[in-house]
């Protein structure tokens, strides 16, 4: 008998400061073929799908696919709403910070918040949409914080983009992230792109939508409070040490970077330093920077690989 997957908003284990593995995601350029089950999954330790449901009795079918029609690069993601006949349930095509834990029969959402003190203010991406019978698709971002007093997870910010109608050319969405609490620092980030806007975040098999509706997404991103883009899923992981720093700061990267640049911005998003980086370890001097918080962007041949924050002390 098929297990019913309950979608609980639970943080799955991921070491946010790990840098030993290259991680991909928001540009959907990297996929891996699961040969034993004959489907593709995003090659990412952060982004996942529900494609594994295809491997159990009365399958829903594969609902997430790589697509060679892209807004940029070579690939985007194609999501298709499916159906599980055994329980007469619609299941959306969904990609995002989602994993299935078979031991607990739960799907888990969220990653540890990766941006330090920076807070995103806008949620952007590109899409195409092919709904059936008036259906719609969606993209969602949610920031939350565990409340030790009430023993629950509090939503600090939430935005949902609902896409209506057929859209056959790549179209951008760019929406403000709505904060319920501006003062509390989030500890979790959840992002989902779905072919079914009527998804049920508590119980995914309770979603409402039209089987066969399709949506495509590419180049998903966030922008922080200073206007500097945040890399949703970094192409190369970065570890800065010490952080805070006072004289020298080491930059350790998860893979070799060629013709790279470590660009430093102040709190007003003004570019104040550019340090060349090559290989997987570099060292920079911060002795001429005033005490305070700074944003950085790591690029390779002008392509954004990662972004984040660091602090300077005196």
C-alpha positions in Angstrom: 0.0 0.0 0.0 1.4 3.4 -1.0 2.4 5.5 2.0 0.8 8.9 2.1 3.4 11.6 2.1 2.7 14.3 4.7 4.3 17.6 3.9 5.7 19.1 7.1 7.6 22.3 7.2 10.7 20.9 8.9 14.3 21.8 8.4 16.3 19.1 6.8 19.9 18.6 7.8 22.5 20.6 5.8 25.7 22.2 7.0 25.2 25.8 5.8 28.9 26.6 6.1 30.2 23.5 4.3 32.3 24.2 1.3 33.5 20.7 0.2 30.8 20.2 -2.4 29.9 22.3 -5.4 26.2 23.1 -5.2 23.9 24.0 -8.1 20.3 25.1 -8.2 18.6 28.3 -9.3 19.8 28.3 -12.9 18.8 24.6 -13.4 21.9 24.0 -15.5 23.0 20.8 -13.7 21.1 17.5 -13.6 21.9 13.9 -12.8 20.3 10.8 -14.3 18.9 8.3 -11.8 19.5 5.2 -13.9 17.8 2.7 -11.5 14.5 4.6 -11.8 14.9 6.2 -15.2 14.4 9.9 -14.4 16.4 13.0 -13.8 17.0 15.0 -10.6 18.6 18.4 -10.1 22.3 17.9 -9.3 21.9 19.9 -6.1 22.2 19.2 -2.4 19.6 21.8 -1.8 16.9 21.6 -4.5 14.8 18.5 -4.8 11.6 17.1 -6.3 8.9 14.5 -5.7 10.0 12.4 -8.6 10.8 9.5 -6.3 7.1 8.9 -5.9 7.2 7.4 -9.4 9.1 4.4 -8.1 6.3 3.0 -5.8 3.1 1.2 -6.7 0.5 3.1 -8.8 3.0 5.9 -9.6 2.1 9.5 -10.1 4.6 9.7 -12.9 7.7 11.9 -13.1 6.6 15.4 -12.6 9.9 17.3 -12.9 12.1 17.3 -16.0 15.2 19.2 -17.3 14.2 21.2 -20.4 16.5 22.3 -23.2 14.5 25.5 -23.7 16.0 28.0 -21.4 15.9 31.7 -20.6 19.7 31.6 -20.3 22.3 28.8 -20.5 21.3 25.4 -21.7 18.5 24.2 -19.4 15.5 25.2 -17.5 13.1 23.1 -15.4 9.7 21.8 -16.7 7.0 20.9 -14.1 3.9 18.9 -14.9 1.0 18.2 -12.6 0.4 14.5 -12.1 -2.2 12.2 -10.5 -2.0 9.2 -8.1 -4.9 6.9 -8.9 -4.7 4.8 -5.8 -5.7 7.7 -3.6 -7.3 9.8 -6.3 -4.9 12.7 -5.5 -3.4 15.4 -7.7 0.3 16.0 -7.2 2.0 19.1 -8.4 5.2 19.2 -10.3 7.4 20.9 -7.7 11.1 21.8 -7.4 12.7 23.6 -4.5 14.0 23.1 -1.0 12.1 19.8 -0.6 13.2 16.3 0.3 11.4 13.1 1.1 12.3 11.2 4.3 11.0 7.6 3.8 11.8 6.7 7.4 9.2 9.2 8.7 7.0 9.2 5.6 7.4 13.0 5.4 8.4 15.5 2.9 10.6 18.2 4.4 10.9 21.8 3.4 13.6 24.4 4.0 17.3 25.0 4.3 19.2 26.7 7.1 19.2 30.4 6.2 22.4 31.0 4.2 22.8 34.8 4.1 24.0 35.8 7.5 22.5 39.2 8.5 21.5 40.1 4.9 17.7 39.9 4.2 16.2 39.5 0.8 13.7 42.0 -0.3 12.7 40.8 -3.8 12.0 37.4 -5.4 12.7 37.1 -9.1 12.8 34.6 -11.9 11.6 33.7 -15.4 8.8 31.5 -16.4 6.6 30.0 -19.2 3.2 28.6 -18.4 0.9 26.1 -20.2 -2.2 25.6 -17.9 -5.2 23.5 -18.6 -8.8 24.4 -17.9 -8.1 27.7 -16.2 -5.4 26.3 -13.9 -2.4 28.3 -12.7 1.2 27.8 -11.5 3.2 29.4 -8.7 6.5 30.3 -7.1 6.8 30.8 -3.3 9.5 32.1 -0.9 9.2 31.8 2.8 11.5 32.9 5.7 10.9 31.6 9.1 12.4 31.3 12.6 12.0 28.6 15.3 10.2 30.0 18.4 11.7 28.3 21.4 9.0 29.9 23.7 6.0 28.6 21.8 7.7 25.6 20.3 6.6 26.4 16.8 8.0 27.9 13.6 7.0 31.5 13.0 6.7 32.9 9.5 8.7 36.1 9.2 8.2 36.8 5.5 6.2 35.2 2.7 5.5 35.9 -1.0 3.7 33.9 -3.6 3.7 34.5 -7.3 0.6 33.1 -9.1 0.8 32.7 -12.8 -2.4 32.7 -14.8 -3.0 31.9 -18.4 -0.8 30.6 -21.2 2.6 32.4 -21.5 4.7 31.0 -24.4 7.7 33.4 -24.2 10.1 33.8 -21.3 8.6 36.3 -18.9 10.0 37.7 -15.7 8.4 37.9 -12.3 9.9 40.3 -9.8 8.0 40.8 -6.5 8.7 42.3 -3.1 9.0 39.9 -0.3 6.4 40.8 2.3 7.7 40.8 5.9 5.5 40.2 8.9 8.5 40.8 11.2 11.4 43.0 10.1 13.3 42.7 13.4 13.9 39.0 13.8 16.6 37.2 11.9 15.4 34.2 9.9 17.0 30.8 10.4 15.2 29.0 7.5 14.6 29.7 3.8 12.0 27.8 1.8 11.6 28.2 -1.9 9.2 26.3 -4.2 8.3 26.5 -7.9 5.1 24.6 -8.8 3.0 23.7 -11.7 -0.1 23.8 -9.4 -0.9 27.1 -7.6 -3.5 25.2 -5.5 -0.8 23.3 -3.7 -1.3 22.3 0.0 1.8 23.0 2.0 0.6 20.9 4.9 -0.5 17.9 2.8 0.9 17.9 -0.7 -1.5 15.2 -1.9 -4.4 17.5 -0.9 -3.4 19.9 -3.7 -6.0 21.1 -6.3 -5.1 21.5 -9.9 -5.5 20.2 -13.5 -3.5 17.0 -14.4 -1.2 17.8 -17.3 -0.8 21.5 -16.5 2.8 22.6 -17.2 5.1 25.4 -16.1 8.8 26.1 -16.8 11.1 28.2 -14.6 14.7 29.5 -14.9 17.1 31.9 -13.3 15.4 32.1 -9.8 17.1 34.6 -7.6 16.7 36.9 -4.5 17.9 40.5 -4.0 19.0 41.7 -0.6 18.2 44.9 1.2 21.0 46.8 -0.5 20.1 45.8 -4.0 23.0 43.3 -4.4 21.8 40.0 -5.9 21.9 37.0 -3.5 22.8 33.8 -5.2 19.9 31.5 -4.3 21.9 28.3 -4.7 25.6 29.1 -5.0 27.5 27.6 -8.0 30.6 27.5 -5.8 30.4 27.4 -2.0 32.5 30.0 -0.1 34.0 30.0 3.4 35.4 33.2 4.9 37.7 33.1 7.8 38.0 34.8 10.2 34.7 36.4 10.0 34.6 39.0 11.5 38.1 39.9 10.3 40.4 42.8 11.1 43.5 42.5 8.9 43.5 39.5 6.6 40.6 37.3 5.5 41.0 33.9 3.8 38.5 33.0 1.0 38.1 29.2 0.6 36.0 28.0 -2.4 34.5 24.7 -3.1 36.0 24.4 -6.6 38.7 26.1 -8.6 37.8 29.6 -9.9 39.5 31.0 -13.0 39.7 34.8 -13.7 37.5 35.4 -10.7 36.7 38.5 -8.7 35.7 39.0 -5.1 33.7 42.3 -5.2 33.0 44.1 -1.9 30.1 46.5 -1.4 29.2 48.8 1.5 25.8 49.1 3.1 24.7 51.5 0.4 25.4 48.9 -2.3 28.4 51.0 -3.5 31.3 48.9 -5.0 34.4 49.7 -2.9 36.9 47.0 -3.6 37.6 44.3 -6.3 40.0 41.5 -5.4 41.2 39.1 -8.1 40.9 35.4 -7.1 42.1 32.3 -8.8 42.2 28.6 -7.7 40.3 27.6 -4.6 42.0 29.6 -1.9 42.8 33.3 -1.8 43.7 35.8 0.9 42.7 39.5 0.9 43.5 42.4 3.2 40.6 44.2 4.9 42.9 46.5 7.0 41.8 49.6 5.0 38.1 48.9 5.4 36.2 50.6 8.2 34.5 48.5 10.9 31.0 47.3 9.8 29.1 44.9 7.6 29.9 44.4 4.0 28.3 42.5 1.1 30.3 40.4 -1.4 29.8 38.9 -4.8 32.1 36.2 -6.2 32.2 36.1 -10.0 34.1 34.1 -12.7 34.4 35.8 -16.1 31.6 38.2 -14.9 29.2 35.3 -14.0 27.8 35.4 -10.5 28.9 32.3 -8.4 28.0 33.3 -4.9 27.2 36.2 -2.7 26.9 36.9 1.0 28.1 39.1 3.9 31.1 39.5 6.2 32.1 41.9 9.0 35.2 43.9 9.7 36.2 44.8 13.3 38.7 47.2 14.7 
